[in-house]
Amino acid sequence: MNASSPPSLSSVPSPDHQALVSQHPAPVDCLSCRIIGTGALGATGLYALNQARAHQPGSVVGKRIMGGVGILFLLGSVARWRA
């Protein structure tokens, strides 16, 4: 190898992962951000569940998909307070 060639990946030192993690703490949302996020996810979930009802136009498969999406959004609104 001559002196002008760039270093290979194996010769570059890797940063200490624990040092990087300890420098940047996990972000914490404020109360108003949690309330707005919970409301948005909950409203989207209720809208999707409404679209899955029998009186709405669409195929049976599409309604089942919308029902699943609605439940996932509602679970996401609950998970905002757990994480």
C-alpha positions as CSV (number, residue, x, y, z in Angstrom):
1,M,0.0,0.0,0.0
2,N,1.4,3.4,-0.8
3,A,1.2,6.4,1.5
4,S,-1.3,8.4,-0.7
5,S,-4.0,5.7,-0.6
6,P,-7.0,6.4,1.6
7,P,-7.3,4.3,4.8
8,S,-9.5,1.2,4.7
9,L,-12.6,0.8,6.9
10,S,-10.8,-1.6,9.2
11,S,-8.1,0.9,10.0
12,V,-10.5,3.7,11.0
13,P,-11.3,3.7,14.7
14,S,-14.9,3.2,15.6
15,P,-16.5,5.6,18.1
16,D,-17.5,4.3,21.4
17,H,-21.3,3.7,21.2
18,Q,-21.9,4.1,24.9
19,A,-20.2,7.5,24.9
20,L,-22.5,8.7,22.1
21,V,-25.6,7.4,23.9
22,S,-24.7,9.0,27.2
23,Q,-24.1,12.4,25.6
24,H,-27.6,12.6,24.0
25,P,-30.5,11.8,26.4
26,A,-33.8,10.5,25.0
27,P,-36.1,13.4,24.0
28,V,-39.1,13.9,26.2
29,D,-42.3,15.5,24.9
30,C,-44.1,18.2,26.7
31,L,-47.6,17.7,28.1
32,S,-49.3,19.7,25.4
33,C,-47.4,17.7,22.7
34,R,-48.6,14.5,24.2
35,I,-52.2,15.7,24.4
36,I,-52.3,16.9,20.8
37,G,-50.6,13.8,19.5
38,T,-53.0,11.5,21.4
39,G,-55.9,13.5,20.1
40,A,-54.7,13.3,16.5
41,L,-54.0,9.6,16.6
42,G,-57.3,8.9,18.4
43,A,-59.3,10.9,15.9
44,T,-57.6,9.2,13.0
45,G,-58.3,5.8,14.5
46,L,-62.0,6.6,15.1
47,Y,-62.3,7.9,11.5
48,A,-60.8,4.7,10.1
49,L,-63.1,2.6,12.3
50,N,-66.0,4.6,11.0
51,Q,-65.0,3.9,7.5
52,A,-64.9,0.1,8.3
53,R,-68.6,0.1,9.4
54,A,-71.2,-1.9,7.3
55,H,-73.1,1.2,6.0
56,Q,-70.0,2.7,4.3
57,P,-69.3,1.9,0.6
58,G,-66.4,-0.4,-0.2
59,S,-65.4,-4.0,-0.3
60,V,-65.3,-6.3,2.7
61,V,-61.5,-6.6,2.5
62,G,-61.1,-2.9,2.4
63,K,-63.3,-2.5,5.4
64,R,-61.3,-5.1,7.3
65,I,-58.1,-3.3,6.4
66,M,-59.5,0.1,7.6
67,G,-60.7,-1.6,10.8
68,G,-57.2,-2.9,11.5
69,V,-55.7,0.5,10.7
70,G,-58.1,2.2,13.0
71,I,-57.2,-0.2,15.9
72,L,-53.5,0.4,15.3
73,F,-54.0,4.2,15.4
74,L,-56.0,3.9,18.7
75,L,-53.2,1.7,20.1
76,G,-50.7,4.3,19.0
77,S,-52.6,7.0,20.9
78,V,-52.4,4.9,24.1
79,A,-48.7,4.1,23.4
80,R,-47.9,7.9,23.5
81,W,-48.3,7.8,27.2
82,R,-46.4,4.6,27.8
83,A,-43.2,5.5,26.0
